[in-house]
Amino acid sequence: MKDYQTAFRLNGKVALVTGAGRGLGAEISRAFAQVGAKVLVTDMIEAPAREVVAEICAAGGVAEFAILDVAQEKQWQTAIQTAVTRWGGLDVLVNNAGVETAALIASCTAEDFRRVLDINITGTFFGVKHAIQAMSPGAAAGKGGSIVNLASVAAMIGTAAHVAYHTSKGGVRSLSRAAAIECAQLGTGIRVNSVYPAIVGTDMGRAFIRDFVDLKLAPDEASAEAAFKAVHPLGFGKPEDVACAVLYLASDAARWCTGAELVVDGGYTAA
């Protein structure tokens, strides 16, 4: 009989989480450490990420910090090598780091559009690429593993004033599918799945709502928040709601899941 008590744990596994100094990345790191993973907490900004590491260690978990600008391929190579060298492998990668920019299509600059795509798509591509290199049979980690990419319901629906973000998350969706099939067909033992949150109570979620006021698409923040709450039948999410979804896909409980798209949106896309 399967041991369901351990299926959702990450005992002995090594995980790397990007954008982990705050918001979803920080909560995913805490969740992973709590269920037994050694977590490499990565971010461009050192201070908040080190605070997450200190919090995890104070609670009895195992975590370390590594600097990582996901748009820089060499930094990816260094970060993954850090995990392999420090703990002997890499079992889980969570591509969480992402940015958005608010602008109507007619006024969105090429520079802002490219910046969002560079971080959200190219950064995710670099992570997938180098995790596959490390996790594949005969490589530095070589035991297979799980890659979880943070997409967004923005990959499935449209809203005004966020064309770059929607485009980038649609790219993450397609990238995840392609990587999942390739890894399965090549027998790498690597699963690739994606998670699709709607509005969550993080700095980015609150900024998204303020964007509509700043662009005069809503009269005030309260009105914008009420309008978006109305299309979330279960209300806005919390970081732990997304962390639980990512934990499932990272764990052996999801060993038959690859190319899956786990929507965690309070009913937004079903309404």
LUMLO-791867 format. One line per field, with one value per residue (C-alpha): residue number from 1; x, y, z. Coordinates in steps of 0.2 Angstrom, whole numbers, plus 5000, padded with zeros to 4 digits. Layout:
k	c(NUM; ...)
east	c(X; ...)
north	c(Y; ...)
up	c(Z; ...)
// end
This chain:
k	c(1; 2; 3; 4; 5; 6; 7; 8; 9; 10; 11; 12; 13; 14; 15; 16; 17; 18; 19; 20; 21; 22; 23; 24; 25; 26; 27; 28; 29; 30; 31; 32; 33; 34; 35; 36; 37; 38; 39; 40; 41; 42; 43; 44; 45; 46; 47; 48; 49; 50; 51; 52; 53; 54; 55; 56; 57; 58; 59; 60; 61; 62; 63; 64; 65; 66; 67; 68; 69; 70; 71; 72; 73; 74; 75; 76; 77; 78; 79; 80; 81; 82; 83; 84; 85; 86; 87; 88; 89; 90; 91; 92; 93; 94; 95; 96; 97; 98; 99; 100; 101; 102; 103; 104; 105; 106; 107; 108; 109; 110; 111; 112; 113; 114; 115; 116; 117; 118; 119; 120; 121; 122; 123; 124; 125; 126; 127; 128; 129; 130; 131; 132; 133; 134; 135; 136; 137; 138; 139; 140; 141; 142; 143; 144; 145; 146; 147; 148; 149; 150; 151; 152; 153; 154; 155; 156; 157; 158; 159; 160; 161; 162; 163; 164; 165; 166; 167; 168; 169; 170; 171; 172; 173; 174; 175; 176; 177; 178; 179; 180; 181; 182; 183; 184; 185; 186; 187; 188; 189; 190; 191; 192; 193; 194; 195; 196; 197; 198; 199; 200; 201; 202; 203; 204; 205; 206; 207; 208; 209; 210; 211; 212; 213; 214; 215; 216; 217; 218; 219; 220; 221; 222; 223; 224; 225; 226; 227; 228; 229; 230; 231; 232; 233; 234; 235; 236; 237; 238; 239; 240; 241; 242; 243; 244; 245; 246; 247; 248; 249; 250; 251; 252; 253; 254; 255; 256; 257; 258; 259; 260; 261; 262; 263; 264; 265; 266; 267; 268; 269; 270; 271)
east	c(5000; 5006; 5012; 5001; 5008; 5025; 5019; 5017; 5033; 5050; 5061; 5079; 5075; 5085; 5074; 5079; 5065; 5067; 5060; 5060; 5063; 5045; 5027; 5024; 5042; 5045; 5030; 5034; 5051; 5044; 5032; 5046; 5057; 5043; 5040; 5059; 5067; 5084; 5080; 5091; 5082; 5086; 5083; 5090; 5088; 5098; 5091; 5073; 5079; 5091; 5077; 5067; 5082; 5084; 5066; 5067; 5083; 5075; 5060; 5072; 5073; 5088; 5090; 5103; 5103; 5111; 5110; 5100; 5095; 5085; 5088; 5106; 5111; 5128; 5119; 5108; 5123; 5131; 5115; 5111; 5129; 5128; 5114; 5122; 5139; 5131; 5118; 5123; 5109; 5094; 5077; 5065; 5065; 5052; 5052; 5043; 5052; 5042; 5037; 5023; 5021; 5005; 5002; 4988; 4994; 4995; 5007; 5017; 5035; 5046; 5058; 5045; 5038; 5055; 5059; 5044; 5047; 5065; 5062; 5046; 5049; 5068; 5071; 5060; 5068; 5085; 5079; 5071; 5086; 5099; 5088; 5086; 5104; 5108; 5093; 5095; 5103; 5122; 5122; 5127; 5111; 5105; 5090; 5076; 5065; 5051; 5050; 5036; 5033; 5022; 5011; 4995; 4977; 4983; 4989; 4970; 4961; 4963; 4963; 4966; 4983; 4994; 4998; 5016; 5012; 4998; 5010; 5024; 5013; 5005; 5023; 5027; 5011; 5018; 5035; 5030; 5020; 5034; 5047; 5035; 5033; 5051; 5057; 5045; 5049; 5068; 5066; 5074; 5063; 5059; 5041; 5037; 5020; 5013; 5002; 4990; 4985; 4973; 4974; 4983; 4986; 5005; 5013; 5011; 4993; 4990; 5000; 4989; 4974; 4982; 4987; 4969; 4967; 4984; 4978; 4961; 4952; 4944; 4939; 4948; 4957; 4941; 4931; 4945; 4947; 4928; 4927; 4940; 4934; 4917; 4925; 4933; 4919; 4930; 4938; 4956; 4969; 4983; 5001; 4999; 4985; 4997; 5011; 5001; 4998; 5016; 5020; 5009; 5017; 5034; 5031; 5030; 5011; 5011; 5023; 5011; 5008; 5018; 5012; 4998; 4990; 4984; 4973; 4972; 4961; 4946; 4934; 4939; 4941; 4926; 4914)
north	c(5000; 5018; 5028; 5043; 5051; 5054; 5056; 5075; 5077; 5082; 5073; 5073; 5083; 5099; 5113; 5130; 5144; 5160; 5177; 5170; 5185; 5190; 5185; 5168; 5163; 5166; 5156; 5142; 5141; 5141; 5127; 5116; 5118; 5113; 5097; 5092; 5100; 5109; 5125; 5137; 5154; 5164; 5182; 5198; 5207; 5200; 5207; 5200; 5184; 5182; 5186; 5171; 5160; 5165; 5162; 5145; 5140; 5147; 5135; 5121; 5120; 5120; 5134; 5145; 5161; 5163; 5178; 5176; 5187; 5175; 5185; 5181; 5164; 5163; 5166; 5152; 5140; 5146; 5145; 5127; 5122; 5129; 5118; 5103; 5106; 5111; 5097; 5084; 5087; 5096; 5088; 5103; 5119; 5132; 5146; 5159; 5176; 5188; 5206; 5216; 5233; 5243; 5251; 5252; 5243; 5259; 5267; 5252; 5255; 5242; 5243; 5239; 5225; 5217; 5218; 5209; 5195; 5194; 5191; 5181; 5170; 5170; 5169; 5154; 5146; 5147; 5139; 5125; 5123; 5122; 5111; 5099; 5098; 5095; 5083; 5072; 5054; 5055; 5074; 5083; 5079; 5065; 5058; 5067; 5079; 5091; 5108; 5120; 5135; 5150; 5155; 5165; 5166; 5180; 5166; 5161; 5177; 5195; 5212; 5229; 5238; 5222; 5216; 5212; 5202; 5192; 5189; 5183; 5171; 5164; 5160; 5151; 5141; 5135; 5133; 5122; 5110; 5108; 5105; 5092; 5082; 5083; 5077; 5063; 5057; 5057; 5047; 5060; 5057; 5076; 5082; 5099; 5107; 5125; 5134; 5148; 5159; 5174; 5189; 5184; 5195; 5200; 5216; 5211; 5208; 5224; 5233; 5225; 5233; 5250; 5250; 5252; 5268; 5275; 5273; 5280; 5263; 5264; 5279; 5273; 5258; 5252; 5252; 5242; 5230; 5227; 5224; 5211; 5203; 5201; 5189; 5178; 5168; 5162; 5179; 5183; 5170; 5169; 5165; 5148; 5143; 5144; 5136; 5121; 5119; 5120; 5108; 5095; 5096; 5096; 5080; 5062; 5063; 5071; 5058; 5054; 5073; 5082; 5095; 5099; 5116; 5118; 5133; 5141; 5156; 5155; 5151; 5166; 5157; 5146; 5160)
up	c(5000; 4996; 5010; 5008; 5024; 5015; 4997; 4999; 5008; 5001; 5013; 5007; 4991; 4986; 4979; 4971; 4971; 4961; 4967; 4984; 4994; 4995; 4990; 4983; 4982; 5000; 5005; 4993; 5001; 5018; 5013; 5005; 5020; 5032; 5023; 5023; 5008; 5008; 4999; 4989; 4991; 4976; 4972; 4964; 4981; 4995; 5011; 5010; 5004; 5018; 5030; 5023; 5025; 5043; 5046; 5039; 5049; 5065; 5062; 5061; 5042; 5030; 5018; 5010; 4999; 4982; 4971; 4955; 4941; 4931; 4915; 4916; 4910; 4919; 4935; 4932; 4930; 4946; 4956; 4951; 4953; 4971; 4975; 4968; 4977; 4993; 4995; 4981; 4969; 4963; 4963; 4962; 4953; 4955; 4942; 4952; 4948; 4937; 4934; 4926; 4918; 4917; 4900; 4887; 4871; 4861; 4874; 4880; 4875; 4867; 4881; 4894; 4884; 4881; 4900; 4905; 4892; 4896; 4914; 4913; 4898; 4895; 4913; 4914; 4899; 4906; 4922; 4913; 4902; 4915; 4927; 4913; 4910; 4929; 4932; 4917; 4918; 4920; 4924; 4940; 4949; 4937; 4946; 4937; 4946; 4946; 4937; 4942; 4932; 4939; 4925; 4929; 4924; 4913; 4901; 4899; 4899; 4895; 4905; 4899; 4902; 4905; 4887; 4891; 4906; 4897; 4883; 4894; 4904; 4888; 4884; 4900; 4897; 4880; 4886; 4900; 4889; 4876; 4890; 4898; 4882; 4877; 4895; 4895; 4877; 4881; 4897; 4908; 4923; 4924; 4926; 4920; 4926; 4928; 4941; 4936; 4951; 4950; 4961; 4977; 4992; 4988; 4984; 4965; 4968; 4976; 4963; 4949; 4957; 4959; 4941; 4935; 4946; 4940; 4922; 4925; 4921; 4939; 4949; 4965; 4973; 4982; 4966; 4957; 4971; 4972; 4953; 4954; 4970; 4961; 4948; 4961; 4968; 4982; 4985; 4983; 4987; 5000; 4996; 5005; 4993; 4979; 4989; 4992; 4974; 4970; 4984; 4976; 4959; 4967; 4977; 4973; 4975; 4957; 4950; 4935; 4932; 4918; 4907; 4919; 4921; 4939; 4941; 4958; 4955; 4967; 4953; 4942; 4925; 4929; 4932)
// end
